Amino acid sequence: MRLFTTMLLAVLLLSCSTGKHSVKTKENIPPKREFRGAWIQAVNGQFMGMNEAEMKGYLTTMLDNLQKVNVNAIIFQVRVEGDALYPSPHEPWSRYMMGQQGKNPGWDPLAFMVAEAHKRNMELHAWINPYRARTKGTKSVAANHQSRLRPGNFIEYEGQLYFNPSLQENRDHICKVITDIVTRYDVDGLHIDDYFYPYPVNGKPFNDDKWFRSSGYENKALWRRSNVNNLIEQIHKTVRAIKPWVKFGVSPFGIYRNEGSWEWGSRTKGLQSYDDLNADVLYWIDEGWVDYCIPQIYWEIGHKAADYEALVEWWAKYAAKRPLYIGQDVNRTVKAKDTENPARHQLMQKMDIQRSYPSVGGSCLWDAASAANNVGGYRDILAQNYQSYPALMPAVPFMDDDAPKKVKGVQMIEDNGEKILVWLPRECDDEMNAPAKYVVYRFVKGQKRSLSSAANIVAITRNTYYKIPADEKGKVTYVVTVLDRVQNESKGVKCKVKL
């Protein structure tokens, strides 16, 4: 029944799709609600050798550049290999900061990033790798690393070490780490990536036979997927129980299954998340265990084994029961020629494809530094064509769909020669519906007051005021709305001013 329901939904969504044609309006205005994320990773060593001031400066410059193109979510890696980029009571400091695991840098990068992202009205999602316990480059681990404390709970594979996915003790530990993060930090999301069972190397086996023999399962692949399913469900329940507004998201490998392996698979011929990594992403979506999905569709349009367009179409059809965003590879995109206009690279073509599917609600940039540094003019193209206005987050009605109370007392005041729009929030006892941000819309005399267009948004802010630009003249109407924790939007309150 579950499979039939998923297939029926896919057919309906396909019939509603606009194919290759963009869903942008006639005025070429981007959607009002869209996820615009960027991954900031530690695993590539970009922070190693930096002191506190250098790393803070590096990150704030990156955030400033991303803010210029209205990025609204940062996915920041805080757990690379059973370690932490924050002071953790459960795991040692990451070597990807100070070069030595367990060495305290003397400050808290996660707290810093939460504050800096929120200052720029971006969400901050804490990104952990659940199973990886030691990368190939790590020569030694700290005394309080789990592999030193509980060596029997780990499996080595091709020079890397992994938490044994079959052990409930490991699942409990991972969720204990998550509990600490979600409890102590004002994160907006908890994120895991594509590393589940290890990527297979030359057909070499992952040595978990001992645990499989005592599992009661006859099919090892089914058993492994069940182990991962159990973790995903437990993470979902853990996050919901602590802060029900915190989203739990996953960014799986871009191919779920090939059509050669499964009747409904994608028109691809590559490694498969379901078969090779034992990650049944569609099952998690169908069960409601994840709040968003960002498949890593890093290939170019026209790739022989994994065509970008074919994969976006596939995910848009089959993964629409939860918010779906597309993982974009910045560097690969700017190196590939547009298939219709070889004089330019594929960014514009990819964005038009992405936005042509109603079930695709945004994208996420791999990696943030490349986009921020404007590799191949990537950031400029986003600013000029696709992310020229701010965007609210896509709705998540399965988490909460109650609109918050509207503001009161909207008025313009003058302070030291500055004209400032101010307002007051209404009291709310429910954290889910409490004011989190405010949206300010602007309309000139004679303009239709539509809150559905991003072009009318002049600010999304956590402040209860908006500084009116000094060069603003004439009769203007401002409308202020409230966003709650999951960005349900209240009714607007207008204020007419003469400047």
Secondary structure, 3 states (H helix, E strand, C coil): CHHHHHHHHHHHHHHHCCCCCCCCCCCCCCCCECEEEEEECCCCCCCCCCCHHHHHHHHHHHHHHHHCCCCCEEEEEEECCCCECCCCCCCCECHHHHCCCCCCCCCCHHHHHHHHHHHCCCEEEEEECCCEEECCCCCCCCCCCHHHHCHHHEEEECCEEEECCCCHHHHHHHHHHHHHHHHHCCCCEEEECCCCCCCCCCCCCCCCHHHHHCCCCCCHHHHHHHHHHHHHHHHHHHHHHHCCCCEEEECCECCCCECCCCCCCECCCCCCHHHHCCCCHHHHHHHCCCCEECCECCCCCCCCCCCHHHHHHHHHHHCCCCCEEEEEEHHHHHHCECCCCCCCECHHHHHHHHHCCCCEEEEEEECHHHHHCCHHHHHHHHHHHHCCCCCECCCCCCCCCCCCCCCEEEEEEEECCEEEEEEECCCCCCHHHCCCEEEEEEEECCCCCCCCCHHHEEEEECCCEEECCCCCCCEEEEEEEEECCCCCECCCEEEEEEC
